[in-house]
């Protein structure tokens, strides 16, 4: 085996199946990073929205005062607006019934916001779990192809099969290259979304208590 052969040379000279596996894994990696970067921006915006909105609720205020101070845009504003609208809607029913309806609507809206934040995580989980196996398939195929090639060689040696095995192992490296960032990002993003959901839920509970106090 030529010691000067580079990894790039091995990729170029790899068999069609191994090259196809590498290309698929590269595409999966690029797609996963697209999801990771976009989700990071979305979650940062969601956290900023929560901080800005909760500044208006640092002090105990009436529901009307809170409405006058609440921002117009943002997920928190949407959650609060649907609850406020339902609670103040003119219809027959006790304050308790209006409060419970508002509570259910705010919970529904909060769940919708979380569902929106979770979009793309399924694909990230799929990439994280399947990439190593796809890479392993490329490795197994490449090694198998190398050993089959020994049938046409009179004198087998490590120098004959080494290039084929090396190029096959690169497929596993590609699989790990795609899987490791996706796995780390999926766990991290899932944790952050759970934290955001907890804050949404706490906010809904707080507004529910405030509506129950209204006369």
C-alpha positions in Angstrom: 0.0 0.0 0.0 1.4 3.4 -0.9 2.0 5.3 2.4 1.4 8.6 0.5 -2.3 7.8 -0.3 -4.5 10.3 1.4 -8.0 10.0 2.8 -9.2 12.0 -0.2 -7.6 9.6 -2.6 -9.3 6.7 -0.8 -12.7 8.4 -1.1 -12.1 9.1 -4.8 -11.0 5.5 -5.6 -13.7 3.8 -3.4 -16.3 1.6 -5.0 -19.6 2.9 -6.2 -21.6 1.6 -3.3 -19.2 3.0 -0.7 -19.1 6.3 -2.5 -22.9 6.4 -2.6 -23.1 5.6 1.2 -20.6 8.5 1.9 -22.7 10.8 -0.3 -25.9 9.9 1.6 -24.2 10.4 4.9 -22.7 13.7 3.8 -26.2 14.9 2.8 -27.6 13.7 6.1 -24.9 15.6 8.0 -25.6 18.8 6.1 -29.3 18.5 6.7 -28.8 17.8 10.4 -26.6 20.9 10.7 -29.3 23.0 8.9 -31.8 21.8 11.5 -29.4 22.4 14.4 -28.6 26.0 13.4 -32.2 27.0 12.6 -33.5 25.4 15.8 -30.8 27.2 17.9 -31.9 30.5 16.5 -35.6 29.7 17.1 -35.0 28.6 20.7 -32.9 31.7 21.4 -35.8 33.8 20.1 -38.3 31.9 22.2 -36.2 32.4 25.4 -35.8 36.1 24.7 -39.6 36.3 24.1 -40.2 34.7 27.5 -37.8 37.0 29.3 -39.3 40.2 27.7 -42.8 39.1 28.3 -42.4 38.1 32.0 -40.9 41.5 32.8 -44.4 42.9 32.6 -45.6 40.3 35.1 -43.0 40.9 37.8 -45.5 42.7 39.9 -49.1 41.7 40.9 -51.5 43.4 38.5 -55.1 43.1 37.5 -55.9 41.3 34.3 -56.7 44.5 32.5 -53.4 46.1 33.6 -51.5 43.0 32.4 -53.3 43.2 29.1 -52.4 46.8 28.6 -48.7 46.1 29.3 -48.4 42.8 27.4 -46.5 42.8 24.1 -48.5 42.3 20.9 -46.2 39.7 19.2 -44.6 36.5 20.3 -45.6 33.1 21.6 -46.2 34.3 25.1 -48.4 37.1 23.8 -50.4 34.6 21.8 -50.9 32.3 24.8 -52.0 35.2 27.0 -54.2 36.8 24.3 -56.3 33.6 23.7 -56.8 33.2 27.4 -57.7 36.8 28.0 -60.1 36.8 25.0 -61.9 33.8 26.3 -62.1 35.0 29.9 -63.5 38.4 28.9 -65.8 37.0 26.2 -69.4 38.0 26.9 -71.4 34.8 27.5 -73.4 33.2 30.2 -71.4 31.3 32.9 -69.7 31.9 36.2 -66.3 33.4 36.7 -65.0 29.9 37.5 -66.3 28.5 34.2 -64.8 31.4 32.2 -61.5 30.9 34.0 -61.4 27.2 33.2 -62.2 27.7 29.6 -59.4 30.3 29.3 -57.1 27.9 31.1 -57.8 25.1 28.6 -57.3 27.4 25.6 -54.0 28.7 26.9 -52.8 25.1 27.5 -53.8 24.2 24.0 -52.0 27.3 22.5 -48.9 26.5 24.6 -48.9 22.9 23.3 -49.2 24.2 19.7 -46.2 26.5 20.3 -44.2 23.5 21.7 -45.2 21.3 18.7 -43.9 24.1 16.4 -40.6 24.2 18.3 -40.3 20.4 18.0 -40.6 20.3 14.3 -37.5 18.8 12.8 -36.4 17.0 15.9 -37.8 13.7 14.5 -35.5 14.0 11.5 -32.6 14.8 13.7 -33.3 11.7 15.9 -33.5 9.6 12.7 -30.2 10.9 11.5 -28.6 10.3 14.9 -29.8 6.7 15.1 -29.5 5.5 11.5 -26.2 7.2 10.4 -23.9 4.7 12.2 -25.7 1.7 10.6 -25.6 3.3 7.1 -21.9 3.8 7.6 -21.5 0.3 8.8 -23.2 -1.0 5.8 -20.7 0.8 3.6 -17.9 -0.6 5.6 -19.1 -4.2 5.4 -19.8 -3.9 1.7 -16.3 -2.4 1.1 -14.5 -5.1 3.1 -16.6 -7.8 1.5 -15.7 -6.4 -1.9 -12.0 -6.3 -1.0 -11.9 -10.0 0.1 -13.8 -11.1 -3.0 -11.1 -9.4 -5.0 -8.6 -11.7 -3.4 -10.0 -14.6 -5.5 -8.3 -13.2 -8.6 -4.9 -12.7 -6.8 -2.4 -15.5 -6.7 -0.5 -14.2 -3.7 -2.6 -12.4 -1.1 -1.0 -9.9 1.2 -2.1 -7.1 3.5 -0.9 -4.7 0.9 -3.5 -6.0 -1.5 -6.5 -5.7 0.8 -5.4 -2.7 2.9 -6.6 0.0 0.5 -10.0 -1.5 0.2 -10.4 -2.0 3.9 -9.2 1.6 4.5 -11.7 3.1 2.1 -14.4 0.9 3.6 -13.7 2.1 7.1 -14.0 5.7 6.0 -17.7 5.0 5.5 -18.0 4.2 9.2 -16.2 7.5 9.9 -18.7 9.4 7.8 -21.5 7.7 9.7 -20.1 8.8 13.0 -19.4 12.3 11.6 -23.2 12.6 10.9 -24.4 10.8 14.0 -22.4 12.4 16.8 -23.4 16.0 16.3 -27.0 15.0 15.6 -27.2 13.0 18.8 -25.7 15.8 21.0 -27.9 18.4 19.3 -31.1 16.3 19.7 -30.5 15.8 23.4 -29.6 19.5 24.0 -32.5 20.9 21.9 -35.0 18.5 23.6 -33.8 19.7 27.0 -34.2 23.3 26.0 -37.7 22.8 24.6 -38.7 21.0 27.8 -37.5 24.0 29.8 -39.5 26.4 27.5 -42.5 24.2 28.0 -42.1 24.3 31.7 -42.0 28.1 31.6 -45.1 28.2 29.3 -46.9 25.9 31.8 -45.9 28.0 34.8 -47.2 31.1 33.0 -50.5 29.5 32.1 -50.9 28.5 35.8 -50.2 32.0 36.9 -52.7 33.5 34.6 -55.3 30.9 35.7 -54.8 32.0 39.3 -55.2 35.7 38.3 -58.4 35.0 36.4 -59.9 33.1 39.3 -59.3 36.2 41.5 -61.3 38.4 39.1 -64.7 39.5 40.3 
